[in-house]
Amino acid sequence: MINSEFSRLPLCTASTSISVALFAAVILAAQGATYLTLKTEGPVQDRTVIWAKNLWTVSGVLFLAVSVESWVIRPELPGQARHNPFCWLGLLLAVVATILLISGISSRRELRAFVGSNGLLVGLLATGAGAIFPVMLNSTLAPENSLTAYAVAASPARSTSLPFGGRWVSC
Protein backbone atom coordinates (compact mmCIF):
# COMPACT_ATOMS: atom_id res chain seq x y z
CA MET A 1 0.00 0.00 0.00
CA ILE A 2 1.34 3.39 -0.98
CA ASN A 3 1.69 6.06 1.67
CA SER A 4 -0.82 8.86 0.99
CA GLU A 5 1.90 11.52 1.21
CA PHE A 6 3.68 9.91 -1.73
CA SER A 7 0.59 8.88 -3.75
CA ARG A 8 0.92 11.74 -6.26
CA LEU A 9 4.66 11.26 -6.81
CA PRO A 10 4.84 8.53 -9.48
CA LEU A 11 3.17 10.73 -12.13
CA CYS A 12 5.14 13.83 -11.07
CA THR A 13 8.36 11.85 -11.02
CA ALA A 14 7.78 10.55 -14.55
CA SER A 15 7.14 14.03 -15.93
CA THR A 16 10.16 15.38 -14.08
CA SER A 17 12.33 12.61 -15.53
CA ILE A 18 11.26 13.62 -19.02
CA SER A 19 11.93 17.30 -18.24
CA VAL A 20 15.38 16.52 -16.83
CA ALA A 21 16.24 14.39 -19.87
CA LEU A 22 15.13 17.17 -22.20
CA PHE A 23 17.07 19.75 -20.17
CA ALA A 24 20.20 17.58 -20.27
CA ALA A 25 19.93 17.11 -24.03
CA VAL A 26 19.40 20.83 -24.69
CA ILE A 27 22.15 22.04 -22.35
CA LEU A 28 24.63 19.57 -23.85
CA ALA A 29 23.62 20.71 -27.35
CA ALA A 30 24.18 24.30 -26.20
CA GLN A 31 27.60 23.30 -24.90
CA GLY A 32 28.38 21.69 -28.27
CA ALA A 33 27.22 24.77 -30.17
CA THR A 34 29.37 26.95 -27.92
CA TYR A 35 32.35 24.71 -28.64
CA LEU A 36 31.68 24.96 -32.37
CA THR A 37 31.76 28.75 -32.17
CA LEU A 38 35.31 28.34 -30.89
CA LYS A 39 36.36 25.98 -33.69
CA THR A 40 34.68 27.53 -36.75
CA GLU A 41 34.98 30.72 -38.81
CA GLY A 42 32.92 32.79 -41.19
CA PRO A 43 29.30 31.95 -42.00
CA VAL A 44 29.43 28.61 -40.18
CA GLN A 45 30.51 30.40 -37.01
CA ASP A 46 27.72 32.95 -37.46
CA ARG A 47 25.17 30.11 -37.60
CA THR A 48 26.64 28.35 -34.58
CA VAL A 49 26.51 31.59 -32.57
CA ILE A 50 22.78 31.85 -33.35
CA TRP A 51 22.27 28.21 -32.38
CA ALA A 52 24.26 28.66 -29.17
CA LYS A 53 22.24 31.73 -28.15
CA ASN A 54 18.94 29.99 -28.84
CA LEU A 55 19.93 26.75 -27.12
CA TRP A 56 21.22 28.57 -24.02
CA THR A 57 17.95 30.52 -23.85
CA VAL A 58 15.92 27.29 -24.06
CA SER A 59 18.24 25.75 -21.44
CA GLY A 60 17.46 28.60 -19.05
CA VAL A 61 13.71 28.10 -19.49
CA LEU A 62 14.03 24.33 -19.03
CA PHE A 63 16.20 24.86 -15.94
CA LEU A 64 13.42 26.94 -14.38
CA ALA A 65 10.85 24.27 -15.26
CA VAL A 66 12.98 21.48 -13.76
CA SER A 67 13.62 23.59 -10.65
CA VAL A 68 9.90 24.15 -10.09
CA GLU A 69 9.11 20.47 -10.68
CA SER A 70 11.86 19.45 -8.25
CA TRP A 71 10.50 21.84 -5.64
CA VAL A 72 7.00 20.34 -6.02
CA ILE A 73 8.29 16.79 -5.62
CA ARG A 74 10.89 17.50 -2.92
CA PRO A 75 9.99 20.72 -1.10
CA GLU A 76 12.68 20.07 1.49
CA LEU A 77 15.52 20.51 -1.04
CA PRO A 78 16.01 24.29 -0.66
CA GLY A 79 16.26 23.93 3.12
CA GLN A 80 18.69 21.04 2.78
CA ALA A 81 20.76 22.91 0.20
CA ARG A 82 21.08 26.00 2.37
CA HIS A 83 23.14 24.06 4.89
CA ASN A 84 25.51 22.40 2.43
CA PRO A 85 28.66 24.37 1.53
CA PHE A 86 29.00 22.51 -1.78
CA CYS A 87 25.68 24.00 -2.88
CA TRP A 88 26.97 27.48 -2.18
CA LEU A 89 30.23 26.81 -4.03
CA GLY A 90 28.33 25.31 -6.95
CA LEU A 91 25.90 28.23 -6.99
CA LEU A 92 28.75 30.75 -6.94
CA LEU A 93 30.48 28.93 -9.78
CA ALA A 94 27.23 28.75 -11.79
CA VAL A 95 26.59 32.48 -11.37
CA VAL A 96 30.14 33.49 -12.35
CA ALA A 97 30.10 31.03 -15.25
CA THR A 98 26.76 32.35 -16.49
CA ILE A 99 28.17 35.87 -16.52
CA LEU A 100 31.21 34.62 -18.47
CA LEU A 101 28.98 32.71 -20.87
CA ILE A 102 26.64 35.62 -21.59
CA SER A 103 29.44 38.16 -21.93
CA GLY A 104 31.44 35.77 -24.12
CA ILE A 105 28.56 35.08 -26.49
CA SER A 106 27.42 38.70 -26.70
CA SER A 107 30.94 40.07 -27.32
CA ARG A 108 31.91 37.19 -29.68
CA ARG A 109 34.71 36.03 -27.38
CA GLU A 110 34.36 32.33 -28.02
CA LEU A 111 36.93 31.09 -25.51
CA ARG A 112 35.30 33.08 -22.69
CA ALA A 113 31.89 31.67 -23.65
CA PHE A 114 33.26 28.12 -23.77
CA VAL A 115 34.97 28.42 -20.38
CA GLY A 116 31.75 29.88 -18.98
CA SER A 117 29.67 27.04 -20.39
CA ASN A 118 31.99 24.45 -18.84
CA GLY A 119 31.88 26.24 -15.51
CA LEU A 120 28.10 26.40 -15.68
CA LEU A 121 27.83 22.66 -16.18
CA VAL A 122 30.20 21.97 -13.27
CA GLY A 123 28.38 24.50 -11.08
CA LEU A 124 24.97 22.98 -11.81
CA LEU A 125 26.25 19.47 -11.11
CA ALA A 126 27.88 20.55 -7.83
CA THR A 127 24.78 22.43 -6.71
CA GLY A 128 22.49 19.55 -7.61
CA ALA A 129 24.68 16.95 -5.93
CA GLY A 130 24.97 19.04 -2.78
CA ALA A 131 21.22 19.68 -2.70
CA ILE A 132 20.19 16.02 -2.85
CA PHE A 133 22.80 14.81 -0.35
CA PRO A 134 22.28 12.53 1.58
CA VAL A 135 18.82 11.38 0.34
CA MET A 136 19.33 10.86 -3.36
CA LEU A 137 16.01 9.23 -4.19
CA ASN A 138 12.88 9.27 -2.05
CA SER A 139 10.93 6.05 -1.81
CA THR A 140 7.27 6.12 -2.82
CA LEU A 141 6.56 3.30 -0.35
CA ALA A 142 8.02 4.62 2.88
CA PRO A 143 10.71 7.15 3.86
CA GLU A 144 12.90 4.43 5.40
CA ASN A 145 13.18 2.79 1.96
CA SER A 146 14.72 5.91 0.39
CA LEU A 147 18.07 5.64 -1.35
CA THR A 148 20.73 7.50 0.64
CA ALA A 149 24.40 8.13 -0.03
CA TYR A 150 25.31 6.26 3.16
CA ALA A 151 23.28 3.18 2.24
CA VAL A 152 24.92 2.77 -1.18
CA ALA A 153 28.49 3.73 -0.27
CA ALA A 154 31.09 1.02 -0.61
CA SER A 155 32.91 0.05 2.52
CA PRO A 156 36.72 0.35 2.63
CA ALA A 157 36.93 -3.46 2.77
CA ARG A 158 34.88 -3.72 -0.43
CA SER A 159 37.03 -1.24 -2.34
CA THR A 160 40.18 -3.28 -1.61
CA SER A 161 38.65 -6.26 -3.40
CA LEU A 162 38.75 -4.28 -6.64
CA PRO A 163 41.69 -4.84 -8.99
CA PHE A 164 44.76 -2.88 -7.87
CA GLY A 165 43.22 -2.35 -4.42
CA GLY A 166 40.68 0.19 -5.69
CA ARG A 167 43.42 2.67 -6.55
CA TRP A 168 44.23 4.47 -9.79
CA VAL A 169 47.18 2.99 -11.62
CA SER A 170 49.39 5.24 -13.71
CA CYS A 171 51.21 3.82 -16.68
Residue pairs with C-beta under 8 A, 6 or more apart in sequence:
2 140
2 141
3 140
3 141
3 142
6 138
6 139
6 140
6 141
9 73
9 138
9 140
10 140
12 69
12 72
12 73
13 73
13 140
15 69
16 66
16 69
16 70
16 73
19 62
19 65
19 66
19 69
20 66
22 62
23 59
23 62
23 63
23 65
23 66
26 55
26 58
26 59
26 62
27 55
27 59
27 62
27 63
27 121
27 124
29 55
30 52
30 55
30 56
30 58
30 59
30 117
31 117
31 118
31 121
33 48
33 51
33 52
33 55
34 52
34 56
34 101
34 105
34 110
34 113
34 114
34 117
35 114
35 117
36 44
36 45
36 48
36 51
36 52
37 45
37 48
37 49
37 52
37 105
37 110
37 113
37 114
38 110
38 111
38 113
38 114
40 48
49 105
49 108
52 105
52 113
53 105
56 101
56 105
56 117
63 124
70 77
71 77
71 78
73 138
74 138
77 131
77 132
78 131
80 131
80 132
80 133
81 87
81 127
81 130
81 131
84 130
84 131
84 133
85 130
86 126
86 127
86 129
86 130
86 133
87 126
87 127
87 130
87 131
89 126
89 130
90 122
90 123
90 124
90 125
90 126
90 127
90 128
90 129
90 130
91 123
91 127
92 123
93 119
93 122
93 123
93 126
94 119
94 120
94 123
94 124
94 127
95 123
96 119
96 123
97 115
97 116
97 117
97 118
97 119
97 120
97 122
97 123
98 116
98 120
99 116
100 112
100 113
100 115
100 116
100 119
101 113
101 116
101 117
101 119
101 120
102 116
103 109
103 112
103 116
104 110
104 111
104 112
104 113
104 114
104 115
104 116
105 113
133 149
134 148
134 149
134 150
135 146
135 147
135 148
136 147
136 148
136 149
136 152
137 146
137 147
138 146
139 145
139 146
139 147
159 165
159 166
160 166
